[in-house]
Amino acid sequence: QVQLVESGGGLVQPGGSLRLSCTASGRTFSNYPMGWFRQAPGKERNAVAAITMTSGSTYYADTVKGRFTISRDNAKNTVYLQMNSLKAEDTAVYYCAAGYMGRGLSRLEANYHSWGQGTQVTVSS
């Protein structure tokens, strides 16, 4: 298990930007692929983006492709989600998650073993 703490959420106007951070502790961060998920009120939690252990590959949901960028700094045990051109439909609680070694990129929750507590992102004028 690894402990994950998200930060950077908040209220932003449509068209604005936010950068979420997720800092890990407890185990070797660079061993894990990482993912960002989100859950809007009354909806299921879905994958937004994922990144491999060495940042060699990334995954993005179609709804955020071209607007969001996932990155990681293994020296700082941190994964980031840069969110640009935000829309009202991006409003959700955002969670970071650590994946199992060797499973690579995944949008499936079952492939992640540790989760942060979530950070609220609200896009509204």
C-alpha positions in Angstrom: 0.0 0.0 0.0 1.0 3.6 -0.6 -0.6 6.7 0.9 -1.8 9.3 -1.5 -2.8 12.9 -0.8 -4.3 15.1 -3.5 -4.3 18.9 -3.6 -5.0 21.7 -6.0 -8.8 21.5 -6.4 -11.1 24.4 -6.1 -13.5 26.7 -7.9 -12.7 27.9 -11.4 -14.6 29.6 -14.2 -15.3 27.9 -17.5 -12.2 28.2 -19.7 -9.9 28.4 -16.7 -7.1 26.1 -15.6 -6.2 24.1 -12.5 -3.3 21.8 -11.6 -3.9 18.9 -9.3 -1.1 17.3 -7.4 -0.9 13.9 -5.8 1.9 13.1 -3.4 2.7 9.6 -2.4 4.4 8.1 0.7 5.0 4.7 2.1 6.5 2.8 -0.8 8.6 3.3 -3.9 6.5 5.7 -6.0 8.4 5.0 -9.2 7.2 1.3 -9.0 3.6 2.2 -9.8 1.7 3.3 -12.8 -0.6 6.2 -11.7 -4.0 7.3 -12.6 -6.5 10.1 -12.1 -10.2 9.3 -11.8 -13.2 11.5 -11.3 -16.7 11.1 -9.9 -19.5 13.6 -10.6 -22.6 13.7 -8.4 -24.8 10.8 -9.1 -22.4 9.2 -11.6 -19.9 6.4 -11.6 -16.2 7.0 -11.0 -14.3 7.0 -14.3 -10.7 7.2 -15.4 -9.5 10.5 -16.7 -5.8 9.9 -17.3 -3.0 7.4 -16.5 0.7 7.3 -16.8 3.3 4.5 -16.8 6.1 4.2 -14.2 8.7 6.0 -16.3 6.3 8.4 -18.0 6.8 6.6 -21.3 3.2 6.3 -22.1 -0.1 8.0 -21.2 -3.8 7.4 -21.5 -6.5 10.0 -21.7 -10.3 9.7 -21.7 -11.8 11.1 -24.9 -13.6 13.7 -22.9 -10.4 15.4 -21.7 -8.0 14.6 -24.6 -6.2 17.8 -25.7 -7.2 19.7 -22.6 -5.7 17.7 -19.7 -2.1 16.6 -19.2 -0.8 14.0 -16.8 2.8 14.0 -15.7 4.9 12.7 -12.8 8.1 13.6 -11.0 9.4 10.4 -9.4 12.1 12.4 -7.5 9.2 14.2 -5.7 6.9 11.2 -5.4 4.2 13.3 -7.2 1.9 12.9 -10.1 0.1 15.9 -11.6 -3.0 16.6 -13.7 -2.9 19.9 -15.6 -6.4 20.8 -16.6 -7.0 23.5 -19.2 -10.0 24.9 -20.9 -12.2 23.6 -18.1 -15.9 23.0 -18.7 -18.8 22.7 -16.4 -19.0 19.0 -17.1 -15.5 18.6 -15.6 -17.0 19.3 -12.2 -16.3 16.3 -10.0 -14.3 14.9 -7.1 -10.9 13.9 -8.5 -9.0 11.0 -7.2 -5.5 9.8 -7.8 -4.6 6.1 -7.6 -1.6 3.9 -7.6 -1.6 0.9 -9.9 -0.2 -2.6 -9.6 3.3 -3.1 -10.9 3.4 -4.7 -14.3 -0.1 -3.8 -15.3 0.8 -0.7 -17.2 -1.8 1.8 -18.3 -5.3 1.0 -17.2 -8.7 2.8 -17.0 -10.1 0.0 -14.8 -10.4 0.6 -11.0 -9.6 -3.0 -10.3 -6.0 -2.4 -11.5 -5.4 0.2 -8.8 -4.6 -0.7 -5.2 -4.3 2.6 -3.4 -6.5 5.7 -3.6 -6.3 9.3 -2.3 -9.2 10.9 -0.4 -10.2 13.1 -3.4 -10.2 16.8 -4.2 -13.2 18.7 -5.4 -13.1 20.6 -8.7 -16.0 22.9 -9.5 -16.2 24.7 -12.8 -18.8 27.4 -12.6 -19.3 31.1 -13.4 
